[in-house]
Amino acid sequence: MSTSPRGEVLRHQQHLVQQLTGETPALLLTTDAGLEDLVAAEAADRLGSAIKGGLYERRPRGFHGRVLILPPRLDPQMRNLALQMRSIHHIIEPRYTFQLAGDEPLEQIRCTLRERGMEGELATDGAFRVTSHRHGEHTFTSTDVQRFAGAGLIDRYGMGVDLVDFDHEIRVDVHNDECLVGIQWTRERLSKRSWRRYHPRASLRANVAYALLRFAKADEGRLIDPFCGSGTIPIEAAQYSDTLEICASDYSEEAITGARDNIAAAGVAPRIELEHHDVRRLLDVHAAGSFDLLVTNPPYGIRVGQGMNFFIFYLRFLHTAAHLLRPGGRLVFLAWKRGIVDKANQQQGYFKRLHARVIETGGIYPRMYVMERR
């Protein structure tokens, strides 16, 4: 299933990092690993003419969960439009990359930041902090990177450091032996929605919920989430499309209470029918073929659901989904027990599998399934 951006807006090209200089107009968008193509597609849709004719690369130099965009020109609207994106965590203005070599990588980071600085405009009359995301096997930590990079920037600019009330957030990310330097535009994760009041440990990230809805093509019709938890998917659905009719339910009374608080805070309560039901009761509650879309995040068996018989669980889940969806209706969900899902679906034959991919979210690696009711 292709989620590539429209070719007239963005074209894919390898090795874009090599074109970076401090003066190159560029965006680096961060997301959950496995959703990079969807981020590029959303960027093409939302930024439109601001990046039309530009180039993009997924996972540049192996940086998972990153999309690099090089627009043909610097458009003043680009930043504001990017801040409206739903599939990303942060927006970074990348300046340059360099490779770590030798026995003293931290000292190399300090020296490089001292000698090259930010390679472009940087107001030096304020305070800064350094944030680092590190991936790979190293003898140092992200905190070490932040400390040494910060020392190099102090040597070059003489700026003060403030970890809370800062004017600039400098990103120095390390992936294996590659180091990327940039300026982060976003203080808070864009995926950390302002409406969240109830936030249990196993909550789905809002940008992942957006991705599920995009794969579901949730533009219109009736949608149900039978494992709504804190309400992330139904809330995102209400904000994704003005024409969707949305129903959400959960077996947990605590979850329903928390979801109701979140839905009210998001201002979408009139759009969502929220019910307290065990998924097994939905066969009696809703008539066959009542819904066009079922988008949900069932228990994984990692954080919740310990001790469950997941083969029986997925047999029942797929049977219920088949009852709820009309022929041609779309089922999109996350699952940890990948082989068990496939086995259950093959045994029943209710659904045609359209697409599956593994994503990383919150340190675990579920598979996203996109299925169609036969």
Phi, psi and omega in degrees: 000120184275133171237022183294149179291161179297130186299331181287345178263308182227139174244139180282139177209140179278160171061035179293333181305328182295342180270355183288133165223173179296343182256359182283123173298125184202151173233138171239115184255133181254146182206189174280137180304133183105350181247015186298318181294324178293322177298316178298321179293318178294321178301317179298321181290314187278320184275334171047243186295339181293337180235008184302132182086006181273182181239153176218158177218131175275139178050057181300132181052031177083004179286099182295147179070025180231143173231122179259127179239128174246099178286160182289342182205166176273111180257126182298340180276348188301316183296311181297321179293320179296327180292347178271357184292147185254346188261003189241165174262302186226159174244126181237139170266100184285141181253312180193168174232159172208159182263139175277133180214153178093186187267354183231072184297323181293319177295326177295319177299314180299314182294321180295316179293326178291319185278320185260339182057225181259000178047059180159188183294138175202116176291123187256015181265008180238192180258162179221165166221157179250132173243139181226136169247127186240136178223130181123181180265118181221162176269006181229167181252171175298324178297321176298317179301314181300318182293313182287321177296318178299320179297320178296320180291324176296317178301322185279314190254340184071019181283157176274158178254133174217115185284346182246302184260069184258156176263331181227133172252111182269128177260129173230092184263145181235126173234110185055247181253017181251136180237131182240131183244133179197182177244126180274128180277334188258130177280311178258153174300131175296335178283352177270088187290147184289343184279349190288114174253318179257122188220078177293163188300326184266020182297143176282138175294140185296325180290330176289321175300318176301318180298317178301317180293323179294319176292331178283349186055053188276062181271330182201171179101196180251131183237142176229142172237104184276355175233061194287340179053237183280001175093013185299311183295311179298325178294312178299323180297318180296327179275341180284320184216135179282345187256353179293140167262126192238130175236137180222146179209164177201153180282340186270124178294323177298317180297318180297318178298314179294319178298321180298320177296316180295318180297319178295318180296328179281349179074025183239018182305320180295343184270345190238126173269111186253127185229149177262097182219143163287143183302331182291338180279346186294338175298328180269331185283321185241139178291157179300137177071026184285342188233152176267333186220139171232113181236124188202169179231084183292169177301138181275327191093007177259300181266331178224170175080015179299137178087358180285149169273101190285337176294314177297318180302311183287329173301313181292318180299312181293326176296316179294317179298320179296324177293317186287327187268142173287160172304131185088352177294156187248135178245123179229126182203166175256145180211139176271321184277077191296309182298325180292321177299313181297319180296316180296318180292321178294324181293321184270321178074020181287331192235145169264126180280120181268327187194149173209142176205152176269135174236163175251127177213120179063030178084005175237166191231072177285164173258135174268127178252138171238117184232159179235133179292127179288000000 
